[in-house]
Amino acid sequence: MNNPPLIYPMKTLEEMQRDSKIRNDAEADRICKKCKLCIGWCCVFWLFIWFISLLITTIRFNNVENQIVIIEEYLIDSSGSN
């Protein structure tokens, strides 16, 4: 049996390795970009939640201070009137 002649010459081992390295590098870059994007958005989300919790805590703490001052003033006024 005669094999038909090859139309395209076969690639050498070095060419196949180079092409494989280029494809692998492109795939790694694509995956890294997605990971960095995900990590970046997680950081933004975490900072947003942290800022909101900080505001809530500050508002709650300020209200507690105001209540303590009112209670102290009440106690001072009520003890002085006896």
C-alpha positions as CSV (number, residue, x, y, z in Angstrom):
1,M,0.0,0.0,0.0
2,N,1.2,3.4,-0.9
3,N,0.6,6.2,1.5
4,P,-0.7,9.4,-0.1
5,P,1.8,12.2,-0.1
6,L,1.4,14.7,2.8
7,I,0.1,18.1,1.7
8,Y,1.3,19.9,4.8
9,P,4.8,19.2,6.1
10,M,4.9,17.8,9.7
11,K,5.9,20.2,12.4
12,T,9.1,19.7,14.3
13,L,9.1,18.9,18.0
14,E,10.3,22.5,18.7
15,E,7.5,24.0,16.7
16,M,4.9,21.9,18.5
17,Q,6.3,22.8,21.9
18,R,6.4,26.5,21.0
19,D,2.8,26.4,19.8
20,S,1.7,24.5,22.9
21,K,3.5,27.0,25.1
22,I,1.8,29.9,23.4
23,R,-1.7,28.3,23.8
24,N,-0.9,27.4,27.5
25,D,0.3,31.0,28.2
26,A,-2.9,32.5,26.7
27,E,-5.1,30.2,28.7
28,A,-3.2,30.9,31.9
29,D,-3.5,34.7,31.3
30,R,-7.2,34.3,30.7
31,I,-7.7,32.4,34.0
32,C,-5.5,34.8,35.9
33,K,-7.5,37.8,34.7
34,K,-10.8,36.1,35.8
35,C,-9.3,35.3,39.2
36,K,-8.0,38.8,39.8
37,L,-11.3,40.3,38.7
38,C,-13.2,38.0,41.2
39,I,-10.8,38.8,44.0
40,G,-11.0,42.5,43.2
41,W,-14.8,42.5,43.3
42,C,-14.8,40.5,46.5
43,C,-12.5,43.2,48.1
44,V,-14.8,46.0,46.9
45,F,-17.9,44.1,48.3
46,W,-16.1,43.5,51.6
47,L,-15.1,47.2,51.9
48,F,-18.7,48.2,51.1
49,I,-20.1,45.9,53.8
50,W,-17.4,47.1,56.3
51,F,-18.2,50.7,55.7
52,I,-22.0,50.1,56.2
53,S,-21.3,48.2,59.4
54,L,-19.0,51.0,60.6
55,L,-21.8,53.6,60.0
56,I,-24.4,51.4,61.7
57,T,-22.1,50.9,64.7
58,T,-21.2,54.6,64.9
59,I,-24.9,55.6,64.8
60,R,-25.8,53.0,67.4
61,F,-22.9,54.0,69.7
62,N,-23.8,57.7,69.5
63,N,-27.4,56.9,70.4
64,V,-26.2,55.0,73.5
65,E,-24.0,57.9,74.6
66,N,-27.0,60.3,74.3
67,Q,-29.2,57.9,76.3
68,I,-26.5,57.6,79.0
69,V,-26.2,61.4,79.3
70,I,-30.0,61.7,79.5
71,I,-30.2,59.1,82.2
72,E,-27.3,60.7,84.2
73,E,-29.1,64.1,84.0
74,Y,-32.3,62.5,85.2
75,L,-30.6,60.9,88.1
76,I,-28.8,64.1,89.1
77,D,-32.1,66.1,88.9
78,S,-34.1,63.5,90.7
79,S,-31.5,63.1,93.5
80,G,-31.2,66.9,94.0
81,S,-35.0,67.4,94.3
82,N,-35.3,65.0,97.4
